[in-house]
Amino acid sequence: MGSNIRWAAGAYNKRLIFIGEKGMKKHSVLFILFLAGVLILSACSTQTQESTPTPVVAQSNTILTEGRLKPVNSMTQSFNISGKIAEILIQEGESVQKDEVIAKLENSTETALAVARAEQEVQAAKQALDVLDRTADTNLSQAKMDFYLAEEQLDESKEQFDNDETEQNEIAYEMASAAYQLTKENLNRLQDGDGIDPDLLNAAETRLRVAQLALENAQALLDAYQLKATMDGVILNQNIQVGQLVSVGTPVAEIVDFSTWVIETDNLTELEVVDIKIGQDAQIIFDAMPEMNFTGKVVEIAQQFEEKRGDITYTVTLVLNETNQNLRWGMTASVTFDRND
């Protein structure tokens, strides 16, 4: 600061050399003003600013996030073929069991009759096989008896022909030989098939396979004409009525499982999700029921990120440990996690 004053005085003295005494009074005032300005500038330049220390914010032991309530499972329902709605058996809001028929298309009655006929044919084919199996021992015994009788008849015919070679005895002998050969072949077949003729068995088995295939085709067609529930739950978002045309694959209803509720978080950032673990418990308070406390358990942490409001977020799914009749799909809640070290 002293050097600045000395510099200012020297500069002013040099100025006085040129102006002389005339106007000295005027320039004395200017000198005072000039010197005051220099002093102010000098004070500003020499003043040091004290740095403000950055405050250290302690990390909270909890993580607070938002979540939304949803049922544990839901599935859309659609027909496998196009057609006209003939009957609606279960209405929106009603409970349904898996494989229960929700609605039918026209022609489903005729298809159901075809299924019934195919089922009858399958039963008849099975019964034919059962008869072959039940009569196997009897058939084998009868075949043995026929063979022994034919053998005796052959021996008698041969003896008669040997004693009297008449044309009549020759014919009798040839007929006895043919009968003996037939009974022998039949006995061999039955013995090979444990009392069941292989040809008859093959025919019966073929009949059963054809009947079963026809039943499968008829059942598949009937299933296409009928909308069956794919899970247990409650029917929602049903948008069909009798007489309406529907297209294959078009959603016509939704089945929702309200037996268990889950919470899906909305805004857990990448800095927060690393402090949350599978199996961890959390505190949950719904906006609609702030006076009630719920708890949930983490069952899934998404691997795929979502960018929301400029942040990288990961959805965490929790199963609600408690339930309440006032809970509704889509309710919002505050979810508080304890940080894991």
C-alpha positions as CSV (number, residue, x, y, z in Angstrom):
1,M,0.0,0.0,0.0
2,G,2.9,2.4,0.8
3,S,4.5,1.9,-2.6
4,N,1.3,2.8,-4.3
5,I,1.2,6.1,-2.3
6,R,4.8,6.9,-3.2
7,W,4.1,6.2,-6.8
8,A,1.1,8.5,-6.8
9,A,3.0,11.3,-5.1
10,G,5.9,11.0,-7.6
11,A,3.5,11.1,-10.5
12,Y,1.8,14.2,-9.2
13,N,5.1,16.0,-8.6
14,K,6.1,15.5,-12.2
15,R,2.9,17.0,-13.2
16,L,3.6,20.1,-11.1
17,I,6.8,20.7,-13.0
18,F,4.8,21.6,-16.1
19,I,2.0,23.6,-14.5
20,G,3.9,25.8,-12.1
21,E,2.4,27.7,-9.3
22,K,-0.6,28.9,-11.3
23,G,-3.5,26.8,-10.6
24,M,-1.8,25.2,-7.6
25,K,-4.9,25.4,-5.5
26,K,-7.0,23.7,-8.0
27,H,-4.7,20.9,-8.5
28,S,-4.3,20.4,-4.7
29,V,-7.9,19.4,-4.6
30,L,-7.4,17.0,-7.5
31,F,-4.4,15.5,-5.8
32,I,-6.4,14.7,-2.7
33,L,-9.2,13.1,-4.8
34,F,-6.6,11.2,-6.8
35,L,-4.8,10.0,-3.7
36,A,-8.1,8.8,-2.1
37,G,-8.9,6.7,-5.2
38,V,-5.5,5.1,-5.1
39,L,-5.9,4.3,-1.4
40,I,-9.3,2.6,-2.1
41,L,-7.9,0.6,-5.0
42,S,-4.9,-0.4,-2.9
43,A,-7.1,-1.5,0.0
44,C,-9.2,-3.6,-2.4
45,S,-6.2,-5.3,-4.0
46,T,-4.6,-6.2,-0.7
47,Q,-7.7,-7.5,0.9
48,T,-7.7,-11.3,1.1
49,Q,-10.9,-13.3,0.9
50,E,-11.3,-16.0,3.4
51,S,-12.5,-19.4,1.8
52,T,-15.8,-20.8,3.0
53,P,-15.3,-24.5,4.0
54,T,-17.6,-27.0,2.2
55,P,-20.1,-28.6,4.7
56,V,-19.9,-32.4,5.0
57,V,-23.4,-34.0,4.8
58,A,-23.7,-37.3,6.7
59,Q,-25.3,-40.1,4.7
60,S,-28.7,-41.2,5.9
61,N,-29.1,-44.8,7.2
62,T,-32.3,-45.2,5.3
63,I,-33.4,-44.9,1.7
64,L,-36.9,-43.4,0.9
65,T,-38.5,-44.1,-2.5
66,E,-41.9,-44.3,-4.1
67,G,-43.7,-47.4,-5.1
68,R,-46.9,-48.6,-6.8
69,L,-49.2,-51.5,-5.7
70,K,-50.1,-54.3,-8.1
71,P,-51.3,-57.9,-7.9
72,V,-48.7,-60.6,-7.9
73,N,-49.9,-61.9,-11.3
74,S,-52.2,-61.1,-14.2
75,M,-52.8,-62.6,-17.6
76,T,-54.7,-61.4,-20.7
77,Q,-57.2,-63.9,-22.2
78,S,-57.9,-64.4,-26.0
79,F,-59.4,-66.9,-28.3
80,N,-57.3,-69.2,-30.5
81,I,-59.6,-68.8,-33.5
82,S,-61.9,-66.0,-34.8
83,G,-65.7,-66.3,-34.4
84,K,-68.9,-65.0,-32.9
85,I,-69.5,-65.0,-29.1
86,A,-72.3,-67.5,-28.4
87,E,-72.3,-67.6,-24.6
88,I,-70.5,-65.8,-21.6
89,L,-70.4,-68.1,-18.6
90,I,-68.3,-65.9,-16.2
91,Q,-68.8,-62.2,-15.9
92,E,-66.4,-59.4,-14.9
93,G,-65.6,-59.3,-11.2
94,E,-66.3,-63.0,-10.7
95,S,-63.8,-65.5,-9.6
96,V,-62.5,-68.2,-11.9
97,Q,-60.5,-71.4,-11.6
98,K,-57.8,-72.5,-14.1
99,D,-59.2,-74.3,-17.2
100,E,-62.8,-73.1,-16.3
101,V,-64.7,-72.0,-19.4
102,I,-65.2,-68.2,-19.5
103,A,-67.0,-67.9,-22.9
104,K,-67.9,-69.9,-26.0
105,L,-67.9,-69.2,-29.7
106,E,-70.7,-70.4,-32.0
107,N,-70.3,-74.0,-33.3
108,S,-68.9,-75.0,-30.0
109,T,-71.9,-77.2,-29.3
110,E,-71.4,-79.2,-32.4
111,T,-67.8,-79.6,-31.7
112,A,-68.6,-80.7,-28.2
113,L,-70.8,-83.5,-29.7
114,A,-67.9,-84.5,-31.9
115,V,-65.7,-84.8,-28.8
116,A,-68.3,-87.0,-27.1
117,R,-68.5,-89.3,-30.1
118,A,-64.7,-89.6,-30.2
119,E,-64.6,-90.3,-26.5
120,Q,-67.1,-93.2,-27.0
121,E,-65.0,-94.7,-29.8
122,V,-61.9,-94.5,-27.6
123,Q,-63.8,-96.4,-24.9
124,A,-65.1,-99.0,-27.3
125,A,-61.5,-99.6,-28.6
126,K,-60.2,-100.0,-25.1
127,Q,-63.0,-102.4,-24.3
128,A,-62.1,-104.5,-27.3
129,L,-58.5,-104.7,-26.1
130,D,-59.7,-105.6,-22.7
131,V,-61.8,-108.5,-24.1
132,L,-58.7,-109.8,-25.9
133,D,-56.8,-109.7,-22.7
134,R,-59.5,-111.3,-20.5
135,T,-60.2,-114.1,-23.0
136,A,-56.5,-114.9,-23.7
137,D,-56.3,-117.9,-21.3
138,T,-59.6,-119.3,-22.5
139,N,-58.7,-118.9,-26.2
140,L,-55.4,-120.6,-25.6
141,S,-57.0,-123.6,-23.8
142,Q,-59.6,-123.9,-26.6
143,A,-56.9,-123.8,-29.3
144,K,-55.1,-126.6,-27.5
145,M,-58.3,-128.7,-27.3
146,D,-59.0,-128.1,-31.0
147,F,-55.5,-129.1,-31.9
148,Y,-55.7,-132.4,-29.9
149,L,-59.1,-133.3,-31.5
150,A,-57.9,-132.5,-35.0
151,E,-54.8,-134.7,-34.3
152,E,-57.0,-137.6,-33.2
153,Q,-59.3,-137.1,-36.2
154,L,-56.3,-137.2,-38.5
155,D,-55.0,-140.4,-36.9
156,E,-58.3,-142.1,-37.4
157,S,-58.7,-140.9,-41.0
158,K,-55.3,-142.1,-41.8
159,E,-55.9,-145.5,-40.3
160,Q,-59.1,-145.8,-42.2
161,F,-57.5,-144.8,-45.5
162,D,-54.6,-147.1,-45.0
163,N,-57.0,-150.0,-44.4
164,D,-59.4,-149.1,-47.2
165,E,-58.1,-146.7,-49.9
166,T,-61.4,-145.7,-51.2
167,E,-62.1,-142.2,-52.6
168,Q,-64.4,-141.4,-49.6
169,N,-61.7,-142.3,-47.1
170,E,-59.1,-140.4,-49.1
171,I,-61.3,-137.2,-49.0
172,A,-61.9,-137.7,-45.2
173,Y,-58.2,-138.0,-44.7
174,E,-57.4,-134.9,-46.7
175,M,-60.0,-132.9,-44.8
176,A,-58.6,-134.1,-41.4
177,S,-55.1,-133.1,-42.5
178,A,-56.3,-129.6,-43.4
179,A,-58.1,-129.2,-40.1
180,Y,-55.1,-130.4,-38.2
181,Q,-52.8,-127.9,-40.0
182,L,-55.2,-125.0,-39.3
183,T,-55.5,-125.9,-35.6
184,K,-51.8,-126.2,-35.3
185,E,-51.1,-122.8,-36.9
186,N,-53.8,-121.2,-34.6
187,L,-52.3,-122.8,-31.6
188,N,-48.8,-121.5,-32.5
189,R,-50.1,-118.0,-33.0
190,L,-51.9,-117.9,-29.7
191,Q,-48.9,-119.4,-27.9
192,D,-46.7,-116.7,-29.4
193,G,-49.2,-114.0,-28.3
194,D,-49.8,-115.4,-24.8
195,G,-53.3,-116.4,-25.8
196,I,-54.0,-113.4,-28.0
197,D,-54.0,-113.6,-31.8
198,P,-51.4,-111.1,-33.0
199,D,-53.5,-110.1,-36.0
200,L,-56.5,-109.3,-33.8
201,L,-54.3,-107.5,-31.3
202,N,-52.7,-105.4,-34.0
203,A,-56.2,-104.5,-35.4
204,A,-57.5,-103.6,-31.9
205,E,-54.4,-101.4,-31.1
206,T,-54.7,-99.6,-34.4
207,R,-58.4,-98.9,-33.7
208,L,-57.5,-97.4,-30.4
209,R,-54.7,-95.2,-31.8
210,V,-57.1,-93.9,-34.5
211,A,-59.8,-93.2,-32.0
212,Q,-57.4,-91.3,-29.6
213,L,-56.1,-89.2,-32.5
214,A,-59.6,-88.3,-33.5
215,L,-60.4,-87.4,-29.9
216,E,-57.3,-85.1,-29.7
217,N,-58.3,-83.3,-32.8
218,A,-61.9,-82.8,-31.7
219,Q,-60.7,-81.6,-28.3
220,A,-58.3,-79.2,-29.8
221,L,-61.1,-77.7,-31.9
222,L,-63.4,-77.5,-28.9
223,D,-60.7,-75.8,-26.9
224,A,-60.3,-73.2,-29.7
225,Y,-64.1,-72.5,-29.6
226,Q,-64.0,-72.1,-25.8
227,L,-62.1,-69.5,-23.8
228,K,-60.6,-71.2,-20.8
229,A,-59.0,-69.6,-17.8
230,T,-55.2,-69.9,-17.8
231,M,-54.9,-69.3,-14.1
232,D,-57.0,-68.8,-10.9
233,G,-58.1,-65.3,-10.2
234,V,-60.7,-62.6,-10.8
235,I,-62.1,-61.6,-14.3
236,L,-61.3,-57.9,-15.1
237,N,-61.4,-55.8,-18.3
238,Q,-63.9,-58.1,-20.0
239,N,-64.9,-56.4,-23.2
240,I,-67.1,-59.0,-25.0
241,Q,-70.8,-59.5,-25.4
242,V,-73.0,-62.2,-27.0
243,G,-73.1,-61.9,-30.8
244,Q,-69.8,-60.0,-31.0
245,L,-67.2,-61.0,-33.5
246,V,-63.8,-61.5,-32.1
247,S,-60.5,-62.1,-33.8
248,V,-57.9,-64.6,-33.0
249,G,-55.4,-63.3,-30.4
250,T,-57.4,-60.2,-29.5
251,P,-57.5,-59.7,-25.7
252,V,-61.1,-60.1,-24.5
253,A,-60.5,-60.2,-20.7
254,E,-57.8,-60.3,-18.0
255,I,-57.4,-62.6,-15.0
256,V,-55.9,-61.1,-11.9
257,D,-54.5,-62.9,-8.9
258,F,-55.3,-60.7,-5.9
259,S,-54.2,-63.3,-3.3
260,T,-50.8,-61.6,-3.0
261,W,-49.8,-57.9,-3.5
262,V,-46.5,-56.6,-4.6
263,I,-44.9,-53.2,-4.6
264,E,-42.7,-52.0,-7.5
265,T,-40.5,-49.0,-6.8
266,D,-40.4,-46.1,-9.2
267,N,-37.3,-43.9,-8.5
268,L,-34.5,-45.9,-6.9
269,T,-31.3,-44.5,-8.4
270,E,-28.1,-46.3,-9.2
271,L,-26.5,-44.8,-6.1
272,E,-29.3,-46.2,-3.9
273,V,-30.0,-49.6,-5.4
274,V,-26.5,-51.0,-4.5
275,D,-27.5,-50.7,-0.8
276,I,-30.5,-53.0,-1.2
277,K,-30.4,-56.8,-1.1
278,I,-32.8,-59.6,-2.0
279,G,-34.7,-60.8,1.1
280,Q,-34.5,-57.4,2.8
281,D,-37.5,-56.0,4.6
282,A,-38.9,-52.5,4.1
283,Q,-41.4,-50.2,5.7
284,I,-44.4,-49.3,3.5
285,I,-47.0,-46.5,4.0
286,F,-49.7,-46.0,1.4
287,D,-50.8,-42.4,0.6
288,A,-54.4,-43.5,0.9
289,M,-53.9,-45.0,4.4
290,P,-51.1,-43.0,6.1
291,E,-52.2,-44.1,9.5
292,M,-51.4,-47.8,8.7
293,N,-47.9,-49.4,8.6
294,F,-47.2,-52.3,6.2
295,T,-44.0,-54.3,5.6
296,G,-42.7,-56.0,2.5
297,K,-39.8,-58.2,1.5
298,V,-37.5,-57.6,-1.5
299,V,-38.0,-60.5,-4.0
300,E,-36.4,-59.0,-7.2
301,I,-34.0,-56.3,-8.2
302,A,-34.2,-55.4,-11.9
303,Q,-31.0,-56.0,-13.9
304,Q,-32.2,-53.6,-16.7
305,F,-32.1,-49.8,-15.9
306,E,-34.7,-47.2,-16.8
307,E,-33.9,-43.5,-17.3
308,K,-36.5,-41.4,-15.4
309,R,-36.4,-37.6,-15.0
310,G,-32.7,-37.7,-15.9
311,D,-31.7,-40.4,-13.4
312,I,-30.7,-44.0,-14.0
313,T,-33.2,-46.0,-11.9
314,Y,-33.7,-49.7,-11.2
315,T,-37.1,-51.2,-10.2
316,V,-37.2,-53.2,-7.0
317,T,-40.1,-55.6,-6.4
318,L,-41.4,-56.3,-2.8
319,V,-44.0,-58.8,-1.7
320,L,-46.4,-57.3,0.8
321,N,-46.4,-59.2,4.1
322,E,-49.9,-58.0,5.1
323,T,-53.1,-57.4,3.2
324,N,-56.1,-55.2,3.7
325,Q,-59.5,-55.1,2.0
326,N,-59.0,-51.4,1.1
327,L,-55.9,-52.0,-1.0
328,R,-56.4,-51.3,-4.7
329,W,-54.4,-51.9,-7.8
330,G,-52.2,-48.9,-8.6
331,M,-52.1,-47.3,-5.1
332,T,-49.0,-45.3,-4.4
333,A,-46.8,-45.8,-1.3
334,S,-43.7,-44.6,0.4
335,V,-41.1,-47.3,0.8
336,T,-38.3,-47.0,3.4
337,F,-35.2,-49.3,3.2
338,D,-32.4,-49.6,5.7
339,R,-29.1,-49.3,4.0
340,N,-26.9,-52.4,3.8
341,D,-23.2,-51.8,4.6
